[in-house]
Amino acid sequence: LLRRSTRSIALTEAGRAFYERASHGLGAVEEAREAVADLEAEIRGTVRLTAAVDGGVWMLAPLVAAFVERHPKVVVDVVLTSRVVDMVEERFDLALRAGVLRDDSLVARKLPRIDFALYASTAYLAVHGVPRRSADLAAHRCVVFRAPLGRTTWTLVGPSGPESVEITGAVSTDDFAFALESIAAGAGIGLLPSFVAERGGRGRIERVLPRHSAPGAPVHLVYPAGRFLPRRVAALRDFLVAELARGA
């Protein structure tokens, strides 16, 4: 089954075939054990959840805290990362993902789309003035997201429909938390997801051009298909879906 040398050890073809068949059987035994344990009246155990850093910090942290308060015997292990994890290989139960889903092996629960709005600090607006229409943004310093040259085009949806304006960025970043702090410090006007502005910037920034917004990417809570779903995982899934829909 194994091929050994002084420096390494590897499966033979027969060993690989044995492992593939045995691992399926062991997985079935583990699922059966979980199914029996899941019949207990009180849910317990660990749920592994992954999300992007911004979504995890601003969206999930308060909700996970509320969930474990309600279910004190459940542990939620949250991993925040910018990469798309392999949920089966890395044994994650749930993932919060933005954008178009391309993995057919995942079951997705659709969440409300998160729109972006314009924000600035009171101090910045006092010095540079308040824009009255989208075209005015071209004369302002802006905090831009993922525009390394510092110049980009914002497409906003206003009372007259979609409008595009080319803006110049005083600060460019790939992190919403950094963008928020830059806006609050007076670096310029920036587009932020509503949940970031409301939870991280309350009292420090104010909305600009409140009748304009920028549509965000679709958001889903996903989990692997075809696997036994423990009650603790289903409970956290349903709680997050309900709370995120309520906060939309």
Residue, then its C-alpha position, 0 to 999 in steps of 0.5 A: l500500500l505504501r512506497r517508502s524511501t529514506r526521504s519520503i513515503a507515498l501511496t502506491e496505486a493499490g494504496r490510493a484505491f484502498y484509501e479512496r474506498a475506505s475514506h468513503g466508509l469512514g465518512a459514512v460512519e462519522e455522519a451516522r455518529e453525528a446523526v445520532a448525537d444530533l437527536e439531543a434536545e439541545i444543540r451543541g458542537t462546532v460550526r466552521l464558518t468562513a467569509a471575506v474579512d470585511g463581511g466577517v467583521w462588519m456583518l457576521a461578528p454581531l450576529v455570531a455573538a447573538f447566536v452563541e448567546r442563544h445557543p451556549k453549547v455551540v462553538v462558531d469557528v470563524v475563518l476570515t480570508s480573501r481566498v475562496v476556500d474548498m469547503v469540503e477539503e477544508r471542512f467548512d460548514l458554511a460560507l458567506r460569499a459575494g458575487v456570482l456562484r460557479d460551484d455546483s457542489l454547493v447549496a446557496r441561500k440567497l441574501p439581500r443585495i448590499d448596495f453602496a452609498l456615498y459618505a464623507s466626514t463632516a470636516y471634509l464637507a465643511v472645507h470642500g463643500v457638499p456635492r449637489r449632483s453626481a457630476d460634482l464628484a469629479a471636482h472632489r477628492c475621493v477614496v476609491f476601492r481597488a483602483p490602483l491608479g487613483r482614477t476610476t469611474w463610478t456608476l451611480v443610480g439616481p432619480s434619473g437612472p444610471e449616471s457615470v462620473e469619472i473621479t480622482g482618488a486621493v486614497s486607493t485601497d482594497d480594504f473597506a475598513f481602511a476606506l472607512e477610516s480614511i473617509a472618517a479622517g477627511a481623505g475624501i468622499g467614498l463609496l461604502p457598503s451600507f453595513v460598513a458605514e452604519r456599524g463602523g462609521r456611525g457618528r463619524i461620517e455622513r451620507v452624501l447624495p442620499r438619493h444616489s447609490a451603487p448596486g453591489a454584488p449578489v450575496h449568498l450563504v452556501y454549504p456543501a450539497g449531499r452531506f448530512l447537515p447537523r442541527r447546529v449548522a442548520a440553526l446557524r444558517d437559518f439564523l443568519v439568513a433571517e437576521l441578514a434579511r431583516g437588516a437589509 
